[in-house]
Amino acid sequence: MTQYVKIPKERIGVIIGPKGEMKNLIEEKTTCQIDIDSESGKIDITCEEDPLKEFRTLETLKAIGRGFSPEKALRILDDDMLMLEIIDLSEIAHTQKELQRLKGRIIGRNGRTRELAESLIGVKISVYGKTVAILGYAEQNTIIRTAIQMLIDGAPHGTVYKFLEKKHQELLQSQLDSIDLY
């Protein structure tokens, strides 16, 4: 079975990599065939024996297409629990100015908001084009999605920071609780 994904043309070069190295690396790791149409941005993925590998390859390519570095995106292939989530801001922002304002709120001054969210919750966030992409585990993605929604709804950054710090403490506590002391 063949899956396909459409990637922004300016990200095709990142997927191919210097002398085709990145494309070759992804094909080697997944045993999938990747066919790239540089003109349209369409990428076909064919994995003969493993539909799950096909899906994980598709997610990896989507992650690169949404602005993640190949190194960050390749983690999807190594960790079955890692999930990519994409929030389309164009459904919320109806003008270019409003889109820029939302992206600015999510990134924060000098990238502070994004950096704080990434470090406290342990996810990677990419704000690219009209989307925000999140790379993390299910529970982490849920927390970040809530924080992003708070920012979109106009919550003060301080309120969002407090929310993230509280969730950070809860994540740490749940990790401690899961450690067997015997």
N, C-alpha and C positions, 0 to 999 in steps of 0.2 A: 504494500500500500504506500502511496506517496502523499505526504503532507506538504503544504506550502505556506510561506509567510511572506508578507511584503514588508520590506525594510526601507527606511529613508535612503535615498541614493547616496547622500553624503556619508552614510555609515557602512556602505558596501565595502569600501576599501579597508575598513577596520576588520571586517569579517574575513576578507581575503588575506590581509596581512602582507608584509614584505615577501615578495617572490612566492606568494600563495601559502606561506608557512602556517598561518592561523587556520585557514580552511583545511589544510592537510592534517594539522594536529587534531581538529575536531573530528574529521573523518576517521583518523586512526583510533581515537579514544572511543568512538561510538560504533565503528564498522558500518556507518551510514554513508550513503552517497549524497553529496550536496552539489546541486547544480544552480549556479547563480546567473541571473540575467541582469547585468550591470545597468542596462538602459532603463528597465522598468522597476528594478529593485525587488523583483520576485525571486524567491529562493525555494527550490523544490528539495525535499528531504525524503530519501527512500532508505528504509531499513528493512531488509528482507525478513530477518528472523525475530525481531524484537520490537513490538509496537511501543513498549515503554521507553526504550532507547530513542525511538523516533520522536516521542513526545518530549523527552528531556532535551534532545537536540533542538527541537523547535523552540522550547523555552529559552535555551542558551542563546540562540540566534535572535530571539525577540529581545532578550536582555541587552545584547550588544546593540541592537537597533534602537533601543530606548536610552542609549547613552552610557551604559556601563562599560568599563574597560573589559577586554577579553579575559583578563586574569580573574576579575570578579565574577564574570558570567560563567566561566568554566567550572566554578565551584558547584554549579547546578548538576553537572555530570558526575561529580564525586560524592554528592550528598543527596540521597533520595528524599530527605525531609525538607530540603531547602526549596522555597517557593518563590516564584516571581508573581508580583501583583502589579497591575497597571491601572492607574486612576486617570481617566480622561477628563482634563479640566475644561475642554471645549464644550462639554455638556452643561457646565456651570457658568463659565464666563462667556458672555455673548458678544463682547467687543475685544479687540486686541489690547486695548488699554486695561481692561478688567483682567484679562489673562495675565498680563505682565504684573499687575498688582498682586494677584494670587500667587504667582510663581515667586515674587519677591518676598511675600509673607512666609512662604514655605521654606525658602532658602535662608531668609533672615539677613541682617546686616553683616557683611563680610562672611557669609556662609555659616554664621553662628548657630542658627536654629537647626539647620540640617546636621551640622557637626554634633551638636548636643544630642539630638534625637538618635543619631547613629551610635554615638558612644554609650549613651545610657541604656538603649534597648538592644544594641548589638545587631543592627540591620545595616544595609547599604541602601542609600536613596539616590535616585537620579532624576533631576528635573530637566526634561528635554522636550523641546517642541511644545506640544499641547498636553503633555502627560507628566505624571509623577510615577516613577517605577520604584517598587520596594522589593528588596531581595532579603529574605529572612525566613524564619520558621513561623508556622501558623500563628502561634500566640503572639510573637513579636509583631508580625504583620498586622494583626488585629489592633494592637496598641498604637502602632504608627498610623494606621488608617484613621483611628479615632482622633489622634492628635492633628492630623492633616485636616480632617473635617472640622475640628474646633477652629483651626486657623482660617479655613475657608468661610466659616460662619461668623468670623470677626472677633473671636475671643482674643483678649490681650495675650501677648507672647509670654508674659510672666505666669499667667494662668496655665498655659500649655506646658511651660517648663516645670511647674509644680506637679502637674499631672504626670509628666514623663518621669520625674524624680520619684514620685509615689509608685509608679508602675515598675521602675527600676528596682526599688526596694522589695516589691512583691515578687519580682522575678528572682532576685537573690534569695529571698526566703524560701521560695518553692524549690530552688536548687538545693538549698541546705536541707530542707525537709526530705528530699528524695535521696539524700546520702544515707545509706544504711550504716548505723554506728556499731553494728555487731560484727 
